[in-house]
Amino acid sequence: MISLLNATYAMLASQHSRVYYEVVRKDPVTNEPPPYPYVVYNFATDSTPSSDAINHILEVDIWDRPSNGDQTTIETLTDQIDKHLRGQRVLDVNQLLIFTRISKLPLNDPDHIIKRRQLRYQIKRYER
């Protein structure tokens, strides 16, 4: 699982500088959350074996809080991440990963200023 987490983080971090696994990390000095936009990812389900592969569901949440309501930044970042992950094949010394997009959704937040998008992928992982 560590190699899957590392590979996923590397792929997301190549697209944006503020990427977090499961929980947004506050700045240790100021105790403030990071500036928007940022990306949070997690694995929504336990892995399930299927023939040779182990299937994982990856959720990628993109968050923004545009002061003027402009959604260009979040839409651009969402498209950029999706273009990078969708159909991706990653081979390293530990595994082969195959990414297939399941969904691309806008999500509502109770704070209407916050804009959120979610990308979901099935990852087939073949261990070496």
N, C-alpha and C positions, 0 to 999 in steps of 0.2 A: 504493500500500500504506500510506503514511503516513496518509492520510485514513481508511482502514479501521481502522488501529490506534488512532487518536485517537477515532474514534466508538465503538469497542468499549470502550476504557478509560473514556470518559465514561459510558457506559451502566452499566458495572460499578461505577464509583466512586460513582454515584448511589445504589447499593444498600448499599455497605460502604466503610469508610474505608481499609482495608488491601488494596489491589489491586496485583498485580505482573504484569508481562509476562515470561513464561518462567522467571524465577528470583526467588526471594525475596531481597530486599535486606536486608542486615544494617544495623543502626544504625551510622553512621560514627563515632560517638563511643565507644560501648560495645562495638561489634563483636558485638552480640547479635542474634539473629533477632527479628522483631517478635512481639508477643504474639498468641496465638491468639484467635479464629479469623482466618484470612486467606484471600485468594482469589488463585490463580495462573491465568493464562490463556495460551494459545498457539494457534497455527494448526498443526494436526496434519499437514497435507499442503500441497504446493504448490498454487497456484491452477490450476484447469483450466478452459479456455474451454468454454462450452456455449451455442451460438447467440449471443444478444446478451449473456449474463451470464457472469461469471467466478465459479466455485464455490469456496468456501473451507470448510474444516472447522474450527470453533472448539471447543477443549476448555477447559472452565472447571473447575478443581479447587478445592474448598472444603475447608480443613483446620481441624481443631479438636483440642484436647487437654484434654478436660474432666477435672478432678481427681477428680470423683465419678462419672465414667462416664455422666453424663446427656447424651443426644444431642439434647436439645431445641434447643439453640442451632444446631447444624449443620443439623438438619432444617429449622428455621425459615428460616435464611439461604439454604439450597439452594432451598427453595420460593419464597422472595422473589425471588431472582435468576432462577429459571426463569419465574416469572410475568411478570417484567419483560421478559425476552428472547424468550420463546416467542411466535412470530407477529408480532414487532415489525417495523415498517417504518420505516426512517430515510431521510429525504431531505435532502441538503444540497447545496451548490453543486457538489460533486465527484461525487456518486454517489447511487444508491438502493440500500439494503441491505434484504434480506428474510431474516429469521431463521426457521428451521424446526428444532424440536428433533428430534434423532436418538435420543438416549438419556439416561437418568438412572440412574446406577449408584452403589451403595456400593462402595468399593474397600478392600481390606485393606492394612494397613501392617504391616511387621515389628514395629514398636513397637505393641503392642495397645492402648495408651492413646490413641494418635492415631486419630482418626476422620476419614474422608475420603469425599467424594462427588465424582462427576464428572458434569458436564453436557456433552453434545456437540450442536452445532448445525451445520446446513448454512447457510451464508450465500450467497445469490445477490447478486452485486454488479454493478450496471449503472452503468458509468462515463458521465459526461456529457461 
